[in-house]
Every structure is written in structure tokens, then in C-alpha cells.
Amino acid sequence: MSVFPAASSPATPPAASPTQADLLAFVRRIAADDELIASLPLDPEGRTWVRLDGPGGSEAWLIGWPPGTGTGWHDHAESVGAFMTASGELKENSLTARLPADGWKALELADGVDRERRLPAGQGRAFGRHHVHEVLNESPDRHAVSVHAYHPPLPLIRRYSRSGRMLRLEQVERPEDWQ
């Protein structure tokens, strides 16, 4: 798919890496661009996406979510990020506990670490490094569209399976796996 330009500001690069707040402001601005949101091709079977030019060298994506789709449990390694629902509604399940970065295959989670957020159009959030979550479109009949940004650009994504309190590392994906 093609790369869409980001809503731009002056061509001067920022003095520092974008913060979570910068990324959240970016995804909010892009999610409000009705023409861009409407231009995303939607597939009834699977998620669709296009890469965007994010602020300060960040990686950004416009993602279409058919009814009943989701990401599964994952994290974004050392990247901070933000996402905003542009249309429809998404649900985010997340963990409040910070997991060890390496050296484990299965962890038993403590009680009380689960959080759930409903994110209708115009709602989003920022998150820090090692944020473990899953994002879902639980609608039975409506697509959702969202905007995501990460800095630094995603070095990898770790995918997990979850059964009750057990979280298992299943796969590590690198950028070359997404091409």
C-alpha cells in the first residue's frame, strides 16, 4: 500500500525525540482528517493499513479493523506510542504490570493487573515502553479505523498467548517480517 503524508508542520526537525504527548497530539490530528480516514481501503475479512509519516522520525499507521478483529496480546518493545480511534469503536485490554524485557517464556500474572478501555471515535491513549495490550473491534457489523504512532520506529513486536493468569511469549516479529 502507499504511504500517506502526515499533516505537516514546518520542515524543521524537532530538537528531541517525540514524547508520548507529541504522539498523542499527532494521532488526534490525523484521526480528525475525515478525508484521509475515508481514503483507507477497508476489507471485510482482515485488517488493512497504510504507513504514515509520523512526527520526529516516528512510525505511524492508519489501520482499518473489520468487525470482530483484533491484534492478540502484544507489546512494542522499547517504543513509546499512542493511538486514537478515528471511526467506530475499539476496546483495549492491557496489563498494568511491567513485564521483564527478556529471559522468560511464561509468567503467572498477579490479580488486579488487567485493565479495559472502550475507545469510541475521538478517544485514544498514549503508552510507555513494554506496554502489553490487545486491541479489538468487537462490533458485529461495523468497521473501525484508528491511527497509531510509535517512537522509536518499532524494533520488534512480541506476541503473547493468554490463558487465565498465564501469559506466554509465543513469537518475536521484526520489521522485515511485516514487509
N, CA and C atoms as an extended XYZ file, in Angstrom:
537
Properties=species:S:1:pos:R:3:atomname:S:1:resname:S:1:resid:I:1 pbc="F F F"
N         0.834       -1.175        0.000 N   MET     1
C         0.000        0.000        0.000 CA  MET     1
C         0.879        1.239        0.000 C   MET     1
N         0.276        2.350       -0.330 N   SER     2
C         1.050        3.576       -0.431 CA  SER     2
C         1.249        4.230        0.921 C   SER     2
N         2.180        5.148        0.940 N   VAL     3
C         2.462        5.911        2.149 CA  VAL     3
C         1.756        7.249        2.035 C   VAL     3
N         1.006        7.612        3.050 N   PHE     4
C         0.309        8.886        3.080 CA  PHE     4
C         1.161        9.892        3.820 C   PHE     4
N         1.207       11.129        3.359 N   PRO     5
C         1.956       12.132        4.117 CA  PRO     5
C         1.202       12.509        5.386 C   PRO     5
N         1.950       12.842        6.386 N   ALA     6
C         1.341       13.308        7.634 CA  ALA     6
C         0.924       14.751        7.471 C   ALA     6
N        -0.024       15.159        8.291 N   ALA     7
C        -0.340       16.576        8.357 CA  ALA     7
C         0.941       17.260        8.814 C   ALA     7
N         1.402       18.212        8.049 N   SER     8
C         2.755       18.700        8.305 CA  SER     8
C         2.776       20.022        9.045 C   SER     8
N         3.895       20.199        9.692 N   SER     9
C         4.234       21.464       10.300 CA  SER     9
C         5.494       21.929        9.578 C   SER     9
N         6.138       22.990        9.998 N   PRO    10
C         7.341       23.443        9.307 CA  PRO    10
C         8.351       22.311        9.144 C   PRO    10
N         9.170       22.395        8.109 N   ALA    11
C        10.107       21.331        7.762 CA  ALA    11
C        11.269       21.193        8.737 C   ALA    11
N        11.360       22.043        9.728 N   THR    12
C        12.449       21.958       10.696 CA  THR    12
C        12.248       20.743       11.593 C   THR    12
N        13.255       19.850       11.663 N   PRO    13
C        13.089       18.675       12.521 CA  PRO    13
C        13.060       19.085       13.994 C   PRO    13
N        12.329       18.290       14.812 N   PRO    14
C        12.267       18.627       16.228 CA  PRO    14
C        13.626       18.445       16.882 C   PRO    14
N        13.846       19.189       17.950 N   ALA    15
C        15.127       19.130       18.652 CA  ALA    15
C        15.289       17.818       19.410 C   ALA    15
N        14.194       17.200       19.816 N   ALA    16
C        14.259       15.974       20.602 CA  ALA    16
C        13.286       14.956       20.025 C   ALA    16
N        13.437       13.730       20.455 N   SER    17
C        12.517       12.674       20.036 CA  SER    17
C        11.105       13.019       20.487 C   SER    17
N        10.104       12.617       19.713 N   PRO    18
C         8.735       12.914       20.134 CA  PRO    18
C         8.388       12.172       21.433 C   PRO    18
N         7.649       12.838       22.273 N   THR    19
C         7.194       12.263       23.539 CA  THR    19
C         5.860       11.544       23.318 C   THR    19
N         5.381       10.885       24.347 N   GLN    20
C         4.055       10.268       24.281 CA  GLN    20
C         3.005       11.333       23.983 C   GLN    20
N         3.136       12.503       24.598 N   ALA    21
C         2.187       13.596       24.366 CA  ALA    21
C         2.243       14.067       22.915 C   ALA    21
N         3.447       14.153       22.342 N   ASP    22
C         3.585       14.542       20.930 CA  ASP    22
C         2.902       13.524       20.024 C   ASP    22
N         3.103       12.244       20.323 N   LEU    23
C         2.499       11.190       19.511 CA  LEU    23
C         0.982       11.216       19.628 C   LEU    23
N         0.479       11.459       20.835 N   LEU    24
C        -0.967       11.536       21.028 CA  LEU    24
C        -1.554       12.732       20.280 C   LEU    24
N        -0.876       13.860       20.297 N   ALA    25
C        -1.347       15.028       19.546 CA  ALA    25
C        -1.360       14.731       18.045 C   ALA    25
N        -0.348       14.035       17.559 N   PHE    26
C        -0.286       13.661       16.145 CA  PHE    26
C        -1.461       12.752       15.775 C   PHE    26
N        -1.680       11.664       16.535 N   VAL    27
C        -2.756       10.736       16.160 CA  VAL    27
C        -4.118       11.420       16.273 C   VAL    27
N        -4.269       12.334       17.215 N   ARG    28
C        -5.527       13.088       17.348 CA  ARG    28
C        -5.761       13.936       16.095 C   ARG    28
N        -4.718       14.617       15.634 N   ARG    29
C        -4.834       15.468       14.446 CA  ARG    29
C        -5.155       14.635       13.204 C   ARG    29
N        -4.478       13.512       13.031 N   ILE    30
C        -4.711       12.672       11.857 CA  ILE    30
C        -6.098       12.035       11.921 C   ILE    30
N        -6.527       11.580       13.105 N   ALA    31
C        -7.850       10.961       13.252 CA  ALA    31
C        -8.975       11.942       12.921 C   ALA    31
N        -8.719       13.230       13.034 N   ALA    32
C        -9.722       14.253       12.715 CA  ALA    32
C        -9.761       14.592       11.229 C   ALA    32
N        -8.855       14.014       10.426 N   ASP    33
C        -8.805       14.268        8.985 CA  ASP    33
C        -9.776       13.316        8.278 C   ASP    33
N       -11.019       13.746        8.157 N   ASP    34
C       -12.068       12.879        7.605 CA  ASP    34
C       -11.745       12.364        6.207 C   ASP    34
N       -11.123       13.199        5.386 N   GLU    35
C       -10.796       12.782        4.019 CA  GLU    35
C        -9.760       11.654        4.031 C   GLU    35
N        -8.742       11.782        4.844 N   LEU    36
C        -7.725       10.730        4.948 CA  LEU    36
C        -8.336        9.444        5.495 C   LEU    36
N        -9.143        9.544        6.539 N   ILE    37
C        -9.761        8.363        7.140 CA  ILE    37
C       -10.631        7.650        6.111 C   ILE    37
N       -11.408        8.401        5.354 N   ALA    38
C       -12.289        7.806        4.342 CA  ALA    38
C       -11.512        7.187        3.187 C   ALA    38
N       -10.253        7.592        2.990 N   SER    39
C        -9.475        7.063        1.866 CA  SER    39
C        -8.880        5.678        2.137 C   SER    39
N        -8.925        5.214        3.388 N   LEU    40
C        -8.357        3.906        3.717 CA  LEU    40
C        -9.224        2.808        3.114 C   LEU    40
N        -8.637        1.934        2.284 N   PRO    41
C        -9.426        0.812        1.768 CA  PRO    41
C        -9.763       -0.148        2.913 C   PRO    41
N       -11.025       -0.547        3.000 N   LEU    42
C       -11.459       -1.460        4.053 CA  LEU    42
C       -11.754       -2.825        3.450 C   LEU    42
N       -11.317       -3.860        4.121 N   ASP    43
C       -11.507       -5.242        3.684 CA  ASP    43
C       -12.458       -5.907        4.667 C   ASP    43
N       -13.471       -6.628        4.193 N   PRO    44
C       -14.407       -7.258        5.128 CA  PRO    44
C       -13.796       -8.430        5.899 C   PRO    44
N       -12.661       -8.936        5.456 N   GLU    45
C       -12.081      -10.135        6.062 CA  GLU    45
C       -10.918       -9.857        7.021 C   GLU    45
N       -10.075       -8.899        6.702 N   GLY    46
C        -8.871       -8.684        7.502 CA  GLY    46
C        -8.548       -7.213        7.645 C   GLY    46
N        -7.641       -6.941        8.581 N   ARG    47
C        -7.237       -5.557        8.797 CA  ARG    47
C        -6.485       -5.035        7.578 C   ARG    47
N        -6.624       -3.756        7.335 N   THR    48
C        -5.873       -3.071        6.284 CA  THR    48
C        -5.100       -1.940        6.938 C   THR    48
N        -4.025       -1.513        6.288 N   TRP    49
C        -3.229       -0.453        6.873 CA  TRP    49
C        -2.412        0.243        5.805 C   TRP    49
N        -2.066        1.478        6.103 N   VAL    50
C        -1.109        2.250        5.311 CA  VAL    50
C        -0.182        2.950        6.291 C   VAL    50
N         1.051        3.070        5.867 N   ARG    51
C         2.036        3.754        6.697 CA  ARG    51
C         1.929        5.259        6.475 C   ARG    51
N         2.112        5.997        7.554 N   LEU    52
C         2.083        7.459        7.520 CA  LEU    52
C         3.447        7.989        7.929 C   LEU    52
N         3.727        9.225        7.574 N   ASP    53
C         4.924        9.896        8.058 CA  ASP    53
C         4.607       10.475        9.432 C   ASP    53
N         5.209        9.914       10.466 N   GLY    54
C         4.971       10.382       11.828 CA  GLY    54
C         5.912       11.501       12.208 C   GLY    54
N         5.654       12.159       13.321 N   PRO    55
C         6.495       13.279       13.748 CA  PRO    55
C         7.858       12.818       14.257 C   PRO    55
N         8.882       13.596       13.966 N   GLY    56
C        10.214       13.363       14.523 CA  GLY    56
C        10.801       12.002       14.234 C   GLY    56
N        10.506       11.434       13.059 N   GLY    57
C        11.052       10.135       12.709 CA  GLY    57
C        10.286        8.965       13.295 C   GLY    57
N         9.097        9.217       13.838 N   SER    58
C         8.298        8.129       14.389 CA  SER    58
C         7.642        7.330       13.266 C   SER    58
N         7.206        6.153       13.616 N   GLU    59
C         6.486        5.274       12.705 CA  GLU    59
C         5.007        5.444       12.986 C   GLU    59
N         4.194        5.593       11.955 N   ALA    60
C         2.764        5.793       12.153 CA  ALA    60
C         1.982        4.966       11.137 C   ALA    60
N         0.767        4.590       11.542 N   TRP    61
C        -0.080        3.724       10.721 CA  TRP    61
C        -1.537        4.151       10.830 C   TRP    61
N        -2.225        4.056        9.715 N   LEU    62
C        -3.679        4.173        9.656 CA  LEU    62
C        -4.182        2.745        9.468 C   LEU    62
N        -5.041        2.262       10.370 N   ILE    63
C        -5.438        0.849       10.373 CA  ILE    63
C        -6.954        0.730       10.317 C   ILE    63
N        -7.433       -0.148        9.425 N   GLY    64
C        -8.849       -0.490        9.328 CA  GLY    64
C        -9.105       -1.835        9.983 C   GLY    64
N       -10.144       -1.904       10.787 N   TRP    65
C       -10.491       -3.087       11.583 CA  TRP    65
C       -11.871       -3.585       11.179 C   TRP    65
N       -11.970       -4.712       10.486 N   PRO    66
C       -13.298       -5.267       10.214 CA  PRO    66
C       -13.976       -5.709       11.513 C   PRO    66
N       -15.279       -5.870       11.493 N   PRO    67
C       -15.977       -6.351       12.678 CA  PRO    67
C       -15.363       -7.664       13.186 C   PRO    67
N       -15.201       -7.725       14.502 N   GLY    68
C       -14.730       -8.960       15.128 CA  GLY    68
C       -13.246       -9.232       15.044 C   GLY    68
N       -12.433       -8.260       14.648 N   THR    69
C       -10.988       -8.494       14.536 CA  THR    69
C       -10.231       -7.884       15.707 C   THR    69
N        -8.994       -8.348       15.890 N   GLY    70
C        -8.153       -7.831       16.953 CA  GLY    70
C        -6.704       -8.184       16.718 C   GLY    70
N        -5.867       -7.677       17.594 N   THR    71
C        -4.427       -7.861       17.443 CA  THR    71
C        -3.892       -9.082       18.165 C   THR    71
N        -4.576       -9.553       19.185 N   GLY    72
C        -3.972      -10.505       20.100 CA  GLY    72
C        -3.058       -9.736       21.048 C   GLY    72
N        -2.630      -10.396       22.120 N   TRP    73
C        -1.756       -9.763       23.112 CA  TRP    73
C        -0.380       -9.530       22.518 C   TRP    73
N         0.170       -8.332       22.712 N   HIS    74
C         1.486       -7.988       22.173 CA  HIS    74
C         2.049       -6.777       22.914 C   HIS    74
N         3.318       -6.493       22.664 N   ASP    75
C         3.913       -5.236       23.110 CA  ASP    75
C         4.739       -4.658       21.974 C   ASP    75
N         5.265       -3.460       22.191 N   HIS    76
C         6.039       -2.746       21.170 CA  HIS    76
C         7.475       -2.527       21.621 C   HIS    76
N         7.967       -3.409       22.493 N   ALA    77
C         9.359       -3.393       22.957 CA  ALA    77
C         9.716       -2.027       23.544 C   ALA    77
N        10.783       -1.428       23.041 N   GLU    78
C        11.320       -0.181       23.602 CA  GLU    78
C        10.631        1.082       23.095 C   GLU    78
N         9.617        0.933       22.261 N   SER    79
C         8.940        2.103       21.704 CA  SER    79
C         7.846        2.606       22.635 C   SER    79
N         7.679        3.932       22.677 N   VAL    80
C         6.503        4.533       23.283 CA  VAL    80
C         5.509        4.753       22.159 C   VAL    80
N         4.252        4.923       22.480 N   GLY    81
C         3.286        5.061       21.406 CA  GLY    81
C         2.010        5.739       21.831 C   GLY    81
N         1.134        5.886       20.839 N   ALA    82
C        -0.197        6.441       21.060 CA  ALA    82
C        -1.086        5.937       19.943 C   ALA    82
N        -2.370        5.814       20.258 N   PHE    83
C        -3.335        5.514       19.205 CA  PHE    83
C        -4.662        6.180       19.518 C   PHE    83
N        -5.437        6.394       18.451 N   MET    84
C        -6.709        7.106       18.565 CA  MET    84
C        -7.681        6.433       17.601 C   MET    84
N        -8.903        6.205       18.067 N   THR    85
C        -9.949        5.688       17.193 CA  THR    85
C       -10.488        6.848       16.371 C   THR    85
N       -10.500        6.672       15.048 N   ALA    86
C       -11.000        7.713       14.152 CA  ALA    86
C       -12.462        7.483       13.784 C   ALA    86
N       -12.872        6.213       13.674 N   SER    87
C       -14.277        5.888       13.431 CA  SER    87
C       -14.564        4.527       14.037 C   SER    87
N       -15.827        4.296       14.374 N   GLY    88
C       -16.198        3.062       15.046 CA  GLY    88
C       -15.782        3.120       16.510 C   GLY    88
N       -15.568        1.946       17.097 N   GLU    89
C       -15.129        1.861       18.488 CA  GLU    89
C       -14.164        0.689       18.631 C   GLU    89
N       -13.105        0.903       19.396 N   LEU    90
C       -12.154       -0.154       19.726 CA  LEU    90
C       -12.167       -0.388       21.223 C   LEU    90
N       -11.747       -1.568       21.603 N   LYS    91
C       -11.569       -1.907       23.005 CA  LYS    91
C       -10.109       -2.278       23.194 C   LYS    91
N        -9.520       -1.766       24.265 N   GLU    92
C        -8.152       -2.141       24.611 CA  GLU    92
C        -8.165       -2.864       25.950 C   GLU    92
N        -7.607       -4.072       25.960 N   ASN    93
C        -7.299       -4.780       27.195 CA  ASN    93
C        -5.810       -4.620       27.405 C   ASN    93
N        -5.404       -4.270       28.617 N   SER    94
C        -3.981       -4.066       28.881 CA  SER    94
C        -3.624       -4.567       30.265 C   SER    94
N        -2.321       -4.647       30.497 N   LEU    95
C        -1.790       -5.050       31.795 CA  LEU    95
C        -1.136       -3.844       32.450 C   LEU    95
N        -1.354       -3.676       33.738 N   THR    96
C        -0.722       -2.567       34.447 CA  THR    96
C         0.669       -2.932       34.929 C   THR    96
N         1.009       -4.204       34.901 N   ALA    97
C         2.326       -4.651       35.375 CA  ALA    97
C         3.346       -4.534       34.260 C   ALA    97
N         4.527       -4.063       34.601 N   ARG    98
C         5.623       -4.038       33.633 CA  ARG    98
C         6.281       -5.417       33.639 C   ARG    98
N         6.406       -6.005       32.473 N   LEU    99
C         6.995       -7.332       32.345 CA  LEU    99
C         8.492       -7.232       32.136 C   LEU    99
N         9.243       -8.258       32.509 N   PRO   100
C        10.670       -8.260       32.201 CA  PRO   100
C        10.861       -8.191       30.680 C   PRO   100
N        11.874       -7.471       30.224 N   ALA   101
C        12.095       -7.318       28.786 CA  ALA   101
C        12.543       -8.614       28.130 C   ALA   101
N        13.337       -9.411       28.806 N   ASP   102
C        13.899      -10.628       28.205 CA  ASP   102
C        14.021      -11.725       29.251 C   ASP   102
N        14.333      -12.934       28.762 N   GLY   103
C        14.698      -14.016       29.653 CA  GLY   103
C        13.537      -14.798       30.235 C   GLY   103
N        12.355      -14.724       29.626 N   TRP   104
C        11.232      -15.500       30.145 CA  TRP   104
C        10.374      -15.999       28.988 C   TRP   104
N         9.677      -17.091       29.216 N   LYS   105
C         8.752      -17.649       28.221 CA  LYS   105
C         7.323      -17.686       28.742 C   LYS   105
N         7.149      -17.778       30.076 N   ALA   106
C         5.809      -17.814       30.662 CA  ALA   106
C         5.849      -17.120       32.017 C   ALA   106
N         4.794      -16.363       32.297 N   LEU   107
C         4.654      -15.659       33.569 CA  LEU   107
C         3.248      -15.865       34.103 C   LEU   107
N         3.146      -16.013       35.403 N   GLU   108
C         1.839      -16.012       36.035 CA  GLU   108
C         1.574      -14.588       36.505 C   GLU   108
N         0.478      -14.027       36.027 N   LEU   109
C         0.136      -12.643       36.337 CA  LEU   109
C        -0.553      -12.551       37.689 C   LEU   109
N        -0.286      -11.502       38.409 N   ALA   110
C        -0.929      -11.251       39.698 CA  ALA   110
C        -2.371      -10.799       39.466 C   ALA   110
N        -3.176      -10.936       40.478 N   ASP   111
C        -4.541      -10.411       40.425 CA  ASP   111
C        -4.496       -8.890       40.313 C   ASP   111
N        -5.483       -8.335       39.638 N   GLY   112
C        -5.618       -6.885       39.595 CA  GLY   112
C        -4.770       -6.175       38.556 C   GLY   112
N        -4.118       -6.891       37.634 N   VAL   113
C        -3.276       -6.217       36.643 CA  VAL   113
C        -4.016       -5.920       35.337 C   VAL   113
N        -5.234       -6.421       35.200 N   ASP   114
C        -5.980       -6.229       33.955 CA  ASP   114
C        -6.725       -4.904       33.948 C   ASP   114
N        -6.676       -4.232       32.790 N   ARG   115
C        -7.427       -3.002       32.577 CA  ARG   115
C        -8.154       -3.114       31.244 C   ARG   115
N        -9.319       -2.491       31.175 N   GLU   116
C       -10.112       -2.470       29.945 CA  GLU   116
C       -10.522       -1.040       29.662 C   GLU   116
N       -10.375       -0.625       28.401 N   ARG   117
C       -10.796        0.717       27.981 CA  ARG   117
C       -11.643        0.587       26.722 C   ARG   117
N       -12.725        1.314       26.679 N   ARG   118
C       -13.526        1.461       25.464 CA  ARG   118
C       -13.097        2.775       24.828 C   ARG   118
N       -12.793        2.715       23.538 N   LEU   119
C       -12.300        3.900       22.847 CA  LEU   119
C       -13.169        4.175       21.615 C   LEU   119
N       -14.261        4.931       21.793 N   PRO   120
C       -15.076        5.323       20.636 CA  PRO   120
C       -14.332        6.364       19.799 C   PRO   120
N       -14.881        6.703       18.662 N   ALA   121
C       -14.253        7.695       17.779 CA  ALA   121
C       -13.905        8.954       18.560 C   ALA   121
N       -12.688        9.439       18.350 N   GLY   122
C       -12.205       10.636       19.034 CA  GLY   122
C       -11.517       10.356       20.360 C   GLY   122
N       -11.470        9.103       20.783 N   GLN   123
C       -10.803        8.734       22.035 CA  GLN   123
C        -9.543        7.939       21.732 C   GLN   123
N        -8.518        8.146       22.528 N   GLY   124
C        -7.268        7.428       22.340 CA  GLY   124
C        -6.450        7.460       23.607 C   GLY   124
N        -5.219        7.000       23.468 N   ARG   125
C        -4.338        6.983       24.640 CA  ARG   125
C        -2.894        6.885       24.195 C   ARG   125
N        -2.026        7.288       25.093 N   ALA   126
C        -0.579        7.126       24.906 CA  ALA   126
C        -0.116        6.039       25.868 C   ALA   126
N         1.029        5.432       25.568 N   PHE   127
C         1.561        4.388       26.441 CA  PHE   127
C         3.078        4.375       26.376 C   PHE   127
N         3.672        3.789       27.409 N   GLY   128
C         5.121        3.737       27.525 CA  GLY   128
C         5.710        2.449       26.983 C   GLY   128
N         7.014        2.307       27.195 N   ARG   129
C         7.745        1.124       26.744 CA  ARG   129
C         7.198       -0.138       27.414 C   ARG   129
N         7.276       -1.242       26.680 N   HIS   130
C         6.882       -2.569       27.195 CA  HIS   130
C         5.410       -2.638       27.586 C   HIS   130
N         4.572       -1.819       26.987 N   HIS   131
C         3.137       -1.821       27.272 CA  HIS   131
C         2.508       -3.045       26.601 C   HIS   131
N         1.969       -3.953       27.396 N   VAL   132
C         1.354       -5.174       26.865 CA  VAL   132
C        -0.147       -4.960       26.771 C   VAL   132
N        -0.684       -5.189       25.558 N   HIS   133
C        -2.119       -4.982       25.362 CA  HIS   133
C        -2.631       -5.776       24.172 C   HIS   133
N        -3.941       -5.781       24.021 N   GLU   134
C        -4.590       -6.244       22.804 CA  GLU   134
C        -5.646       -5.214       22.458 C   GLU   134
N        -5.869       -5.035       21.156 N   VAL   135
C        -6.846       -4.074       20.678 CA  VAL   135
C        -7.858       -4.847       19.844 C   VAL   135
N        -9.146       -4.570       20.071 N   LEU   136
C       -10.223       -5.342       19.447 CA  LEU   136
C       -11.299       -4.438       18.877 C   LEU   136
N       -11.874       -4.852       17.755 N   ASN   137
C       -13.119       -4.267       17.260 CA  ASN   137
C       -14.194       -5.310       17.540 C   ASN   137
N       -14.954       -5.118       18.591 N   GLU   138
C       -15.962       -6.097       18.982 CA  GLU   138
C       -17.310       -5.889       18.290 C   GLU   138
N       -17.409       -4.890       17.444 N   SER   139
C       -18.669       -4.666       16.742 CA  SER   139
C       -18.995       -5.865       15.856 C   SER   139
N       -20.252       -6.279       15.819 N   PRO   140
C       -20.626       -7.384       14.934 CA  PRO   140
C       -20.820       -6.951       13.483 C   PRO   140
N       -20.906       -5.617       13.246 N   ASP   141
C       -21.258       -5.205       11.892 CA  ASP   141
C       -20.636       -3.885       11.422 C   ASP   141
N       -19.719       -3.316       12.168 N   ARG   142
C       -19.160       -2.011       11.785 CA  ARG   142
C       -17.638       -2.024       11.833 C   ARG   142
N       -17.024       -1.521       10.756 N   HIS   143
C       -15.576       -1.326       10.745 CA  HIS   143
C       -15.191       -0.241       11.757 C   HIS   143
N       -13.967       -0.308       12.203 N   ALA   144
C       -13.366        0.783       12.967 CA  ALA   144
C       -12.093        1.185       12.217 C   ALA   144
N       -11.681        2.416       12.392 N   VAL   145
C       -10.427        2.916       11.818 CA  VAL   145
C        -9.689        3.632       12.937 C   VAL   145
N        -8.369        3.416       13.003 N   SER   146
C        -7.564        4.049       14.041 CA  SER   146
C        -6.239        4.525       13.476 C   SER   146
N        -5.608        5.409       14.229 N   VAL   147
C        -4.293        5.950       13.874 CA  VAL   147
C        -3.345        5.601       15.015 C   VAL   147
N        -2.142        5.107       14.676 N   HIS   148
C        -1.150        4.671       15.659 CA  HIS   148
C         0.188        5.320       15.337 C   HIS   148
N         0.967        5.643       16.366 N   ALA   149
C         2.314        6.187       16.170 CA  ALA   149
C         3.237        5.632       17.247 C   ALA   149
N         4.491        5.348       16.858 N   TYR   150
C         5.476        4.744       17.758 CA  TYR   150
C         6.832        5.413       17.567 C   TYR   150
N         7.534        5.623       18.667 N   HIS   151
C         8.901        6.123       18.593 CA  HIS   151
C         9.723        5.462       19.680 C   HIS   151
N        10.921        4.989       19.359 N   PRO   152
C        11.453        4.910       18.002 CA  PRO   152
C        10.629        3.955       17.157 C   PRO   152
N        10.827        4.002       15.805 N   PRO   153
C        10.106        3.051       14.957 CA  PRO   153
C        10.269        1.641       15.524 C   PRO   153
N         9.219        0.859       15.399 N   LEU   154
C         9.167       -0.449       16.059 CA  LEU   154
C        10.368       -1.332       15.739 C   LEU   154
N        11.177       -1.660       16.765 N   PRO   155
C        12.306       -2.558       16.545 CA  PRO   155
C        11.840       -4.011       16.480 C   PRO   155
N        10.736       -4.285       17.181 N   LEU   156
C        10.143       -5.622       17.166 CA  LEU   156
C         8.813       -5.560       17.887 C   LEU   156
N         8.023       -6.600       17.686 N   ILE   157
C         6.783       -6.791       18.427 CA  ILE   157
C         6.844       -8.188       19.012 C   ILE   157
N         6.575       -8.281       20.310 N   ARG   158
C         6.483       -9.595       20.948 CA  ARG   158
C         5.007       -9.952       21.049 C   ARG   158
N         4.662      -11.163       20.614 N   ARG   159
C         3.277      -11.647       20.665 CA  ARG   159
C         3.145      -12.690       21.757 C   ARG   159
N         2.014      -12.618       22.468 N   TYR   160
C         1.775      -13.472       23.629 CA  TYR   160
C         0.467      -14.233       23.467 C   TYR   160
N         0.373      -15.356       24.162 N   SER   161
C        -0.918      -16.018       24.337 CA  SER   161
C        -1.296      -15.861       25.801 C   SER   161
N        -2.580      -15.882       26.056 N   ARG   162
C        -3.061      -15.676       27.426 CA  ARG   162
C        -4.112      -16.719       27.735 C   ARG   162
N        -3.929      -17.391       28.850 N   SER   163
C        -4.911      -18.340       29.359 CA  SER   163
C        -5.037      -18.079       30.856 C   SER   163
N        -6.165      -17.454       31.245 N   GLY   164
C        -6.338      -17.089       32.652 CA  GLY   164
C        -5.233      -16.138       33.083 C   GLY   164
N        -4.507      -16.523       34.125 N   ARG   165
C        -3.415      -15.680       34.636 CA  ARG   165
C        -2.085      -15.964       33.960 C   ARG   165
N        -2.022      -16.968       33.082 N   MET   166
C        -0.755      -17.321       32.422 CA  MET   166
C        -0.576      -16.535       31.112 C   MET   166
N         0.562      -15.875       30.997 N   LEU   167
C         0.938      -15.149       29.791 CA  LEU   167
C         2.182      -15.833       29.242 C   LEU   167
N         2.137      -16.232       27.965 N   ARG   168
C         3.258      -16.931       27.348 CA  ARG   168
C         3.766      -16.162       26.136 C   ARG   168
N         5.075      -16.006       26.059 N   LEU   169
C         5.700      -15.417       24.881 CA  LEU   169
C         5.650      -16.453       23.760 C   LEU   169
N         5.021      -16.104       22.649 N   GLU   170
C         4.838      -17.050       21.541 CA  GLU   170
C         5.724      -16.749       20.340 C   GLU   170
N         5.959      -15.454       20.083 N   GLN   171
C         6.651      -15.097       18.849 CA  GLN   171
C         7.258      -13.711       18.982 C   GLN   171
N         8.401      -13.525       18.332 N   VAL   172
C         9.012      -12.211       18.224 CA  VAL   172
C         9.064      -11.856       16.743 C   VAL   172
N         8.419      -10.755       16.375 N   GLU   173
C         8.387      -10.294       14.981 CA  GLU   173
C         9.306       -9.095       14.840 C   GLU   173
N        10.011       -9.057       13.731 N   ARG   174
C        10.903       -7.934       13.419 CA  ARG   174
C        10.359       -7.218       12.172 C   ARG   174
N        10.780       -5.982       11.947 N   PRO   175
C        10.249       -5.215       10.805 CA  PRO   175
C        10.297       -5.967        9.471 C   PRO   175
N        11.326       -6.735        9.233 N   GLU   176
C        11.396       -7.449        7.951 CA  GLU   176
C        10.275       -8.475        7.812 C   GLU   176
N         9.668       -8.900        8.923 N   ASP   177
C         8.532       -9.828        8.862 CA  ASP   177
C         7.263       -9.151        8.383 C   ASP   177
N         7.193       -7.811        8.422 N   TRP   178
C         5.977       -7.080        8.077 CA  TRP   178
C         5.970       -6.589        6.641 C   TRP   178
N         7.036       -6.816        5.910 N   GLN   179
C         7.121       -6.277        4.535 CA  GLN   179
C         6.264       -7.038        3.567 C   GLN   179
